[in-house]
Amino acid sequence: MSGGRGHQRMAWRGRLLVAAVFAILLWAVVYPNLTVIAESFRADGTITLRHYVQVFSTPSELRALWSSIWISAATVLLSALIGVPLALLFARFEFPGRRVLGALAAMPVLLPPLVGVIAILFLYGESGVATRLLQSFLGLQSPPWRLQGASAILAVHAYSMYVYFYLFALAGLARLDPAMFEAAASLGAGNARTLTRVVLPMLTPSLAGAALLTFMTSMASFSAPYVLGGGFRVMTTQIFNSKLQGEVAMAMVETVMLATVSLLVLWPLARWEGSREYVAPSKGTSAMRVPVRSLWARVAVPLAAGVGVLVLVLPHLTLLLVSFVRDGTWTTQTLPPAYTLENYRELFAETHTFRPIFNSLLMAAVATLAALALALAAGQLIVRWRVRGRRLLEGLLALPWALPGTVVAIALATTFSAHQPWAARWVLVGTPWILILAYTLRTLPLTGRAALAGYRQLDPSLEEAAASLGAGPWRTLRRVTIPRLLPAIAAGASLAFVTGLGEFVASIVLYTHRTRPISIEILSQLRDFDLGAAAAYGVLLMVLVAAAFILGQRWVQSGSA
Amino acid sequence: MRAFLELESLTRVFAGTPAVRELSLQVGEHEIVTLLGPSGCGKTTTLRMIAGFERPDSGRVVVDGRDVTGMPPQKRGFGMVFQHYALFPHLSVAENVAFGLETAGLGKAEIESRVGRALDLVRLPGTQGRSVSSLSGGQQQRIALARALAPAPKVLLLDEPLSKLDAALREQTRRELRSLVKEIGMTTVYVTHDQEEAFDLADRIAVLRQGLLDQVGPAEQLYRRPATQFVATFLGRAGAVAGTVEGVPEDGVVMCRLGADICWPALAPASAPLTKGAAVRLLARPEALAFAPSDQEAVLNGQVTERRFAGSFYVYRVSAGGGELEVQSDSSDAKPGDRVGVVPRAAPAGLFAFARSAGEGDGA
């Protein structure tokens, strides 16, 4: 009988909110992209395909597109090869240290990509710790490898994106009925046969989801190709360079191409997300994890897990190490010879070194609040009021997620560099507002997803109970809806804040010296060969991210009690 | 009794399907009326229209002479107890009960004392600081009631408030609920699908079927003089056999011919008069029938198909007259397979004749 629940005759204030949410989302999410598309067809005031012809007839452009695609495909493969076995290890076996190691293995999902890139640079780069160790061990004249080009990008991608496969496979395994394993065993199947005939086929939906997500993330990846690519160009770096060299029309066409490819990938992903298959029908009778028994396995399993996780977190440990290096002392030695806290002291000592920290914190906070407010308003409209066009609204919330950061940045830079109030365009380029807008857009899918999930779990009769006790809409929102949404808000806000803090891809297109965030400062310290300072900023970012995340988790738990 | 809450031909249509059709009902001051019916009959939709959560497509809700049809729920001042209680899990017991008092803008001391009184009323004193999740199902139910009653609402609405409790607790709680609501003299509308619950609680019962109000009245009236076949079978047990009308109904009693020389008097519904020769279905309460020697006058012969022990008596299922009857008896002598004769004990009491439409079969 709940079929008719929802709004009937909406007050004018409700209509105003609906109109405002639609207007803001269309203005922020759709409008800039339309501007880019329009610009890509425009030359000297006429509509033309000239730019497209030019792009498609330039070999280097096609090479960049092809590079993006094959790098992404290879990234999917490599990430799966790391992530899936790791997930099976942690999901199937009980051994000492499992929980800690399992949590550590999921860590890279939180780390800003740029921090990952420089961490790997410090470990495996030409003058990285591991490279030097190997060089001195083998007595080589020159480093055994150079961390540059396609293979370097692939290595970094695999290092940071295996997490998607790891987490998706873990989630998929958790949904499996443990009795499946017992059924397979009772039918005489050994471990290998159970894996290939039962587990992997049932994990297919999860793995397909991870593959698509990895592919999209890789297509959008900018940090690794930018820092390590050298002459090797992918679409994101190609767009950035076109913009830098003032070839605006080319940048527009490349942006449209990249966005198109990404959206083509999102489509099957969105469809897949709708169908949750292989949910465990029975609950908690059989144990999912088996304790390891044989002596051989008792040593091998924790060892494999420990070594595997160590290799995965080693770059970040290296970053920590380098952050303590005294400036100018580490030249040819394998390991840095002198350590100091000076790098950290300097971060906070002077206005110009503290500025990026302040900028990042402030802009991420404002963007998080904006994305949260929008997401909550949209959640109310979509789930509670079930307004017409709610599917469109949901799409608008999710769309920036499918668009690479470079696309978002170029679209904003193009749209908000003109003062045309009649067309809802203002000059935001050069102000902090354009960065805040970019962060808001990039975090909107995170807060949107959390808000929708929260609203959907919220029992509508709680709000009705409040109304029956005389509480008006505002009081109900304040006393019942928001408190009940707190876990979802906390989860969404902490993810959004973390994303904003480390944002690099859009920032590099939109920043000015005054508005530079931490990620940009890391890059410029790296350029000045001030490795210690770059590492210290990186570690600070890691700490802030971890703090925001842990705080969010606390809040989630306290709210759901 | 003065009508305090009036529903005037309420209609609510969901996606082309009417959930409630032209429903009119009056609830007197201090009266407890139960909306009873199977799931999907429109009883919860009706309650939600009274509360203001659903707006009727047509019709009016009038309280104390005032039309509240377009009024939002928070302005109506009705207390409501939800099926799953809808206690605010993030608030303590006291904060839950105080919620409606705070919206009324009462002072702190006043709120505190009224929360205390409400908790005393539901016999849970001293639970102010507890979290609602630490309470048992029965306690949660009482807190939900305390919360609804604390602001002294004009009308109390309850939506299957006992359905989450186990059987034993349910029976005890509904007696307490009735005496409590009667004690404070609250005008109450209570939704349930449980006939026994309705019998125990209500001053009057409104039986709904497919969005239509079949009959309203005290439980006894509904049981003894059901207006429709549905009411007859939904409230209490009734077997059925086919017959034809013999003679003209007189004083609401009609003679029904069940066989060559078998005629039983039965109560006829006032709303749809039966004519001579009309095909009827004769419904009989188990306690209105008795076994008799098969050569006695007006005996309907049949065969026992089932014997059920029901504590102080037995209920026999007897296949007879092209239908199936149930007979209540103190004796355990008959057993399945036996041929038996059945007669009314005190006709026409407990026997109801309803017109049988052309397409209907003879059976029950």
Chai-1 contact restraints between the chains, C-beta under 6 A:
chainA,res_idxA,chainB,res_idxB,connection_type,confidence,min_distance_angstrom,max_distance_angstrom,comment,restraint_id
A,M1,B,T44,contact,1.0,0.0,6.0,A-B,restraint_1
A,M1,B,T45,contact,1.0,0.0,6.0,A-B,restraint_2
A,G3,B,F14,contact,1.0,0.0,6.0,A-B,restraint_3
A,G4,B,F14,contact,1.0,0.0,6.0,A-B,restraint_4
A,G4,B,E54,contact,1.0,0.0,6.0,A-B,restraint_5
A,Q8,B,R55,contact,1.0,0.0,6.0,A-B,restraint_6
A,S461,B,F82,contact,1.0,0.0,6.0,A-B,restraint_7
A,S461,B,A86,contact,1.0,0.0,6.0,A-B,restraint_8
A,L462,B,A86,contact,1.0,0.0,6.0,A-B,restraint_9
A,E464,B,F53,contact,1.0,0.0,6.0,A-B,restraint_10
A,A465,B,F82,contact,1.0,0.0,6.0,A-B,restraint_11
A,A465,B,A86,contact,1.0,0.0,6.0,A-B,restraint_12
A,A467,B,P73,contact,1.0,0.0,6.0,A-B,restraint_13
A,A467,B,Q74,contact,1.0,0.0,6.0,A-B,restraint_14
A,S468,B,P73,contact,1.0,0.0,6.0,A-B,restraint_15
A,S468,B,M80,contact,1.0,0.0,6.0,A-B,restraint_16
A,L469,B,F99,contact,1.0,0.0,6.0,A-B,restraint_17
A,L469,B,G100,contact,1.0,0.0,6.0,A-B,restraint_18
A,L469,B,T103,contact,1.0,0.0,6.0,A-B,restraint_19
A,G470,B,Q74,contact,1.0,0.0,6.0,A-B,restraint_20
A,G470,B,G100,contact,1.0,0.0,6.0,A-B,restraint_21
A,G470,B,T103,contact,1.0,0.0,6.0,A-B,restraint_22
A,A471,B,Q74,contact,1.0,0.0,6.0,A-B,restraint_23
A,A471,B,T103,contact,1.0,0.0,6.0,A-B,restraint_24
A,G472,B,Q74,contact,1.0,0.0,6.0,A-B,restraint_25
A,P483,B,H90,contact,1.0,0.0,6.0,A-B,restraint_26
